[in-house]
Amino acid sequence: MTKKITALVLSLVMIFSCMVASAGVVSGSGTTNGGTLGKTAVSATMTYTNSTSAGGDKTAGKTESDAAGSLGVMPVIWYTGPKGNGSNSDSVIKPNTRSVSTSVKAPSASHGYKSTSGHNYVSDNYGSWGKGLSYTF
């Protein structure tokens, strides 16, 4: 009897561990090309969630800088669903800030297969910088 209970518990653990969504982070950083006050550091972060449930896949993007400027971010979730392949995206551009972020999800009946994001920084004082990030599930 103890062996059967142990086998049942182990099989349930294996089943539930396969149902958990996986998530991860892709990042990049660099320095602007320079402006009237020199250069500044900028970083890009993309967080992805790959869910086993339809509609549970998500992409989030964040751009941060050491000095204020016009920051932009555009996360994209690429998906396949009942009507074929597609993508959802959102873009945010904020002037005179040091951080900007937003996120997008796959439609309710779809499964994501790729996350991408675009990040940029522009300032007369410190120049410009851009970065693209990508992860395929």
N, C-alpha and C positions, 0 to 999 in steps of 0.2 A: 504493500500500500504506500509506503514512504517513497519508493522509487517512482510510482505513478504520479504522486503529488509533485515530486521534484521535477519530473519530466514535464508536467503541465505548467508549473511555474516558469521553467526555462523557456518553454515554447511561447508563453505569453510575453515574457520579457523580450524575446526576439521579435515577435510580431509588433509590439508597441514601439520598439526601438526603430523599426523600419518606417513607422508612420510619422515620426518626428520630422519637422521641416529642418532643412539645413540652411545655415546662414553664413555669410562671410563678408570680409572687407577687402577692398582693393584700394590702394592709395598711391599717391605720387606727390612730389614737391619739387620746388625749384626757386629760382630767383628771377625777378623781372629783368628786362633788358636795359633798364636805367632811364631816368628822366632828370628833371632839373635839380632834384634833391638826392639823386643816387638810385640805389636799388633796394628792393625789399623782398622778403621771403613770402612765398605763397604755397598753400597745400590744397590738394584735392583728395576727397574721400568718397568712395562709392560703397554703399552697403547693399547687399542683395539677400533676399529670402527665397529659397527654392522649396516650396511646399508640395506635399503629396496631394493636397486637395486642390481641386479646380478653383481658380480665382484667388489663390493664396500667395501667389508669387508677387514680389515687390522689389523695386529698385529705389534707393534713396541716394541723393547726391548732396555734397557740402563742399563749399569753397571758402577758405579762410586765408587771411593775410595779416602780416605784422603791421602794415600801415593802411590807413583808410584809402579806398579807391572805389571804382565801379566794379563790383563783383557779379559774376554770372554763373549759373549752374543749370544744366539740362539733363536730368535722368531719363532713361528710356528703358521700358520693359518690352522685349520682343516675345511674342506668344504665338501659339497655334491653337485653334479652336474649331468649333463646328462650321464656321464660315471661312476657314483657311487661316493663313498667317497674317499677322498684323503687328502693330506696336502702339503703345501708349506713351506719351511724353508730356513733360511740363517744363517750362523754362521760367526762371526768375532772374531778373537783373535789378540790382539795387545800387544806387549811387552813394558815395561817401559812407561806406560801411567796411567792416572788417570780417564779416561772416554772412553767408547766404546759404539756404538749404531748401529742399523740397523733395517730394517722393511721388511715385506712381505705382499703381497696381495693375495686374492683368485682369481682364473682364471675368465675370463670375463663372462662365462655362469654359474657360481657357486655361492652358498651362504654359507658363513662361519657359523659354529655352535659352535666353540670353539677356544680360544686363549690360547697358553701356551708359556712359555719362560724359558730358562735356563741361569743362570748367575754364573760366577766364577771369582776368584781372586787367583793368586799364586805369591809368592815372597819368596826368601831366607831370606830376611830381616824381613818380617812380617807374614810368614806362608800362610795358604790358607783359603778359604771360598767359599761356594756354596749355591745357592738358586734356587728353582723352583717355578714358579708362574703359575696360571691357572684361566681362567674364561670361563664359558659356557654361551652362549647367550640365 
